[in-house]
């Protein structure tokens, strides 16, 4: 698994890309315990 710093950087890149395009992200998590939602919000 990637380190926390790397995950936060990737989440920031995803946020910037979505905001600049007017997109939203939706996730359905079962194995990550809410990690994706936590990183993206």
Biopython code that builds the backbone (N, CA, C, O; Angstrom):
import numpy as np
from Bio.PDB.StructureBuilder import StructureBuilder

atoms = [
    (1, "UNK", "N", (0.849, -1.186, 0.000)),
    (1, "UNK", "CA", (0.000, 0.000, 0.000)),
    (1, "UNK", "C", (0.890, 1.243, 0.000)),
    (1, "UNK", "O", (1.964, 1.254, 0.602)),
    (2, "UNK", "N", (0.440, 2.252, -0.664)),
    (2, "UNK", "CA", (1.186, 3.515, -0.741)),
    (2, "UNK", "C", (1.214, 4.195, 0.623)),
    (2, "UNK", "O", (0.362, 3.947, 1.477)),
    (3, "UNK", "N", (2.201, 5.049, 0.808)),
    (3, "UNK", "CA", (2.280, 5.785, 2.071)),
    (3, "UNK", "C", (1.230, 6.893, 2.112)),
    (3, "UNK", "O", (0.671, 7.278, 1.086)),
    (4, "UNK", "N", (0.977, 7.393, 3.315)),
    (4, "UNK", "CA", (-0.072, 8.402, 3.496)),
    (4, "UNK", "C", (0.204, 9.670, 2.694)),
    (4, "UNK", "O", (-0.714, 10.253, 2.118)),
    (5, "UNK", "N", (1.455, 10.094, 2.655)),
    (5, "UNK", "CA", (1.809, 11.308, 1.908)),
    (5, "UNK", "C", (1.500, 11.141, 0.422)),
    (5, "UNK", "O", (0.981, 12.058, -0.215)),
    (6, "UNK", "N", (1.817, 9.983, -0.123)),
    (6, "UNK", "CA", (1.535, 9.714, -1.531)),
    (6, "UNK", "C", (0.048, 9.671, -1.818)),
    (6, "UNK", "O", (-0.408, 10.168, -2.848)),
    (7, "UNK", "N", (-0.715, 9.070, -0.900)),
    (7, "UNK", "CA", (-2.164, 9.004, -1.076)),
    (7, "UNK", "C", (-2.798, 10.386, -1.023)),
    (7, "UNK", "O", (-3.704, 10.691, -1.798)),
    (8, "UNK", "N", (-2.319, 11.218, -0.108)),
    (8, "UNK", "CA", (-2.848, 12.581, -0.007)),
    (8, "UNK", "C", (-2.525, 13.390, -1.260)),
    (8, "UNK", "O", (-3.351, 14.175, -1.726)),
    (9, "UNK", "N", (-1.330, 13.200, -1.799)),
    (9, "UNK", "CA", (-0.945, 13.910, -3.019)),
    (9, "UNK", "C", (-1.823, 13.475, -4.188)),
    (9, "UNK", "O", (-2.280, 14.309, -4.969)),
    (10, "UNK", "N", (-2.056, 12.178, -4.307)),
    (10, "UNK", "CA", (-2.903, 11.667, -5.387)),
    (10, "UNK", "C", (-4.335, 12.167, -5.238)),
    (10, "UNK", "O", (-4.963, 12.554, -6.224)),
    (11, "UNK", "N", (-4.852, 12.163, -4.018)),
    (11, "UNK", "CA", (-6.205, 12.664, -3.781)),
    (11, "UNK", "C", (-6.306, 14.135, -4.164)),
    (11, "UNK", "O", (-7.313, 14.562, -4.729)),
    (12, "UNK", "N", (-5.274, 14.909, -3.862)),
    (12, "UNK", "CA", (-5.260, 16.322, -4.243)),
    (12, "UNK", "C", (-5.290, 16.506, -5.746)),
    (12, "UNK", "O", (-5.965, 17.403, -6.252)),
    (13, "UNK", "N", (-4.569, 15.670, -6.457)),
    (13, "UNK", "CA", (-4.565, 15.738, -7.921)),
    (13, "UNK", "C", (-5.941, 15.391, -8.478)),
    (13, "UNK", "O", (-6.407, 16.018, -9.429)),
    (14, "UNK", "N", (-6.584, 14.398, -7.889)),
    (14, "UNK", "CA", (-7.934, 14.020, -8.324)),
    (14, "UNK", "C", (-8.903, 15.164, -8.060)),
    (14, "UNK", "O", (-9.727, 15.491, -8.914)),
    (15, "UNK", "N", (-8.809, 15.773, -6.881)),
    (15, "UNK", "CA", (-9.681, 16.906, -6.550)),
    (15, "UNK", "C", (-9.502, 18.047, -7.538)),
    (15, "UNK", "O", (-10.485, 18.591, -8.041)),
    (16, "UNK", "N", (-8.266, 18.413, -7.820)),
    (16, "UNK", "CA", (-7.992, 19.514, -8.748)),
    (16, "UNK", "C", (-8.529, 19.212, -10.140)),
    (16, "UNK", "O", (-9.130, 20.078, -10.776)),
    (17, "UNK", "N", (-8.317, 17.997, -10.614)),
    (17, "UNK", "CA", (-8.787, 17.619, -11.949)),
    (17, "UNK", "C", (-10.308, 17.680, -12.027)),
    (17, "UNK", "O", (-10.861, 18.163, -13.015)),
    (18, "UNK", "N", (-10.978, 17.199, -11.003)),
    (18, "UNK", "CA", (-12.442, 17.214, -10.999)),
    (18, "UNK", "C", (-12.987, 18.635, -10.890)),
    (18, "UNK", "O", (-13.917, 18.999, -11.611)),
    (19, "UNK", "N", (-12.417, 19.435, -9.997)),
    (19, "UNK", "CA", (-12.887, 20.810, -9.839)),
    (19, "UNK", "C", (-12.719, 21.615, -11.118)),
    (19, "UNK", "O", (-13.605, 22.386, -11.487)),
    (20, "UNK", "N", (-11.598, 21.444, -11.793)),
    (20, "UNK", "CA", (-11.350, 22.222, -13.007)),
    (20, "UNK", "C", (-12.277, 21.820, -14.149)),
    (20, "UNK", "O", (-12.471, 22.583, -15.096)),
    (21, "UNK", "N", (-12.847, 20.623, -14.058)),
    (21, "UNK", "CA", (-13.740, 20.127, -15.111)),
    (21, "UNK", "C", (-15.210, 20.130, -14.692)),
    (21, "UNK", "O", (-16.084, 19.750, -15.471)),
    (22, "UNK", "N", (-15.472, 20.554, -13.474)),
    (22, "UNK", "CA", (-16.847, 20.567, -12.978)),
    (22, "UNK", "C", (-17.400, 19.172, -12.724)),
    (22, "UNK", "O", (-18.604, 18.951, -12.850)),
    (23, "UNK", "N", (-16.529, 18.226, -12.368)),
    (23, "UNK", "CA", (-16.940, 16.847, -12.135)),
    (23, "UNK", "C", (-17.059, 16.558, -10.647)),
    (23, "UNK", "O", (-16.487, 17.267, -9.819)),
    (24, "UNK", "N", (-17.797, 15.524, -10.319)),
    (24, "UNK", "CA", (-17.880, 15.040, -8.949)),
    (24, "UNK", "C", (-17.402, 13.594, -8.909)),
    (24, "UNK", "O", (-17.334, 12.919, -9.936)),
    (25, "UNK", "N", (-17.076, 13.136, -7.720)),
    (25, "UNK", "CA", (-16.604, 11.766, -7.523)),
    (25, "UNK", "C", (-17.544, 11.064, -6.556)),
    (25, "UNK", "O", (-17.969, 11.641, -5.555)),
    (26, "UNK", "N", (-17.860, 9.823, -6.864)),
    (26, "UNK", "CA", (-18.664, 8.994, -5.983)),
    (26, "UNK", "C", (-17.914, 7.690, -5.762)),
    (26, "UNK", "O", (-17.376, 7.115, -6.708)),
    (27, "UNK", "N", (-17.875, 7.225, -4.532)),
    (27, "UNK", "CA", (-17.202, 5.958, -4.233)),
    (27, "UNK", "C", (-18.129, 5.067, -3.423)),
    (27, "UNK", "O", (-18.940, 5.548, -2.632)),
    (28, "UNK", "N", (-17.999, 3.771, -3.628)),
    (28, "UNK", "CA", (-18.678, 2.759, -2.815)),
    (28, "UNK", "C", (-17.576, 1.888, -2.230)),
    (28, "UNK", "O", (-16.874, 1.189, -2.961)),
    (29, "UNK", "N", (-17.429, 1.931, -0.932)),
    (29, "UNK", "CA", (-16.306, 1.246, -0.289)),
    (29, "UNK", "C", (-16.794, 0.112, 0.599)),
    (29, "UNK", "O", (-17.784, 0.246, 1.318)),
    (30, "UNK", "N", (-16.085, -0.996, 0.535)),
    (30, "UNK", "CA", (-16.369, -2.079, 1.465)),
    (30, "UNK", "C", (-15.096, -2.561, 2.154)),
    (30, "UNK", "O", (-15.143, -3.004, 3.301)),
    (31, "UNK", "N", (-13.983, -2.481, 1.477)),
    (31, "UNK", "CA", (-12.733, -3.013, 2.032)),
    (31, "UNK", "C", (-11.775, -1.936, 2.524)),
    (31, "UNK", "O", (-10.794, -2.249, 3.198)),
    (32, "UNK", "N", (-12.040, -0.687, 2.203)),
    (32, "UNK", "CA", (-11.103, 0.373, 2.576)),
    (32, "UNK", "C", (-11.521, 1.110, 3.839)),
    (32, "UNK", "O", (-10.798, 1.997, 4.294)),
    (33, "UNK", "N", (-12.652, 0.773, 4.409)),
    (33, "UNK", "CA", (-13.083, 1.394, 5.661)),
    (33, "UNK", "C", (-13.295, 2.890, 5.572)),
    (33, "UNK", "O", (-13.135, 3.595, 6.569)),
    (34, "UNK", "N", (-13.652, 3.389, 4.402)),
    (34, "UNK", "CA", (-13.897, 4.816, 4.231)),
    (34, "UNK", "C", (-12.665, 5.625, 3.879)),
    (34, "UNK", "O", (-12.717, 6.855, 3.861)),
    (35, "UNK", "N", (-11.548, 4.950, 3.599)),
    (35, "UNK", "CA", (-10.299, 5.663, 3.313)),
    (35, "UNK", "C", (-10.421, 6.561, 2.088)),
    (35, "UNK", "O", (-9.955, 7.701, 2.117)),
    (36, "UNK", "N", (-11.033, 6.077, 1.016)),
    (36, "UNK", "CA", (-11.156, 6.902, -0.192)),
    (36, "UNK", "C", (-11.977, 8.153, 0.075)),
    (36, "UNK", "O", (-11.580, 9.256, -0.299)),
    (37, "UNK", "N", (-13.118, 7.980, 0.719)),
    (37, "UNK", "CA", (-13.946, 9.134, 1.051)),
    (37, "UNK", "C", (-13.228, 10.117, 1.954)),
    (37, "UNK", "O", (-13.349, 11.331, 1.787)),
    (38, "UNK", "N", (-12.485, 9.595, 2.903)),
    (38, "UNK", "CA", (-11.724, 10.452, 3.818)),
    (38, "UNK", "C", (-10.665, 11.254, 3.070)),
    (38, "UNK", "O", (-10.502, 12.450, 3.314)),
    (39, "UNK", "N", (-9.951, 10.606, 2.167)),
    (39, "UNK", "CA", (-8.887, 11.288, 1.433)),
    (39, "UNK", "C", (-9.425, 12.342, 0.473)),
    (39, "UNK", "O", (-8.782, 13.367, 0.248)),
    (40, "UNK", "N", (-10.593, 12.094, -0.089)),
    (40, "UNK", "CA", (-11.130, 12.994, -1.110)),
    (40, "UNK", "C", (-11.959, 14.140, -0.535)),
    (40, "UNK", "O", (-12.351, 15.041, -1.276)),
    (41, "UNK", "N", (-12.230, 14.124, 0.758)),
    (41, "UNK", "CA", (-13.035, 15.205, 1.344)),
    (41, "UNK", "C", (-12.235, 16.002, 2.346)),
    (41, "UNK", "O", (-12.753, 16.950, 2.936)),
]
sb = StructureBuilder()
sb.init_structure("model")
sb.init_model(0)
sb.init_chain("A")
sb.init_seg("    ")
for serial, (resi, resn, name, xyz) in enumerate(atoms, 1):
    if name == "N":
        sb.init_residue(resn, " ", resi, " ")
    sb.init_atom(name, np.array(xyz, "f"), 0.0, 1.0, " ", f" {name:<3s}", serial, name[0])
structure = sb.get_structure()
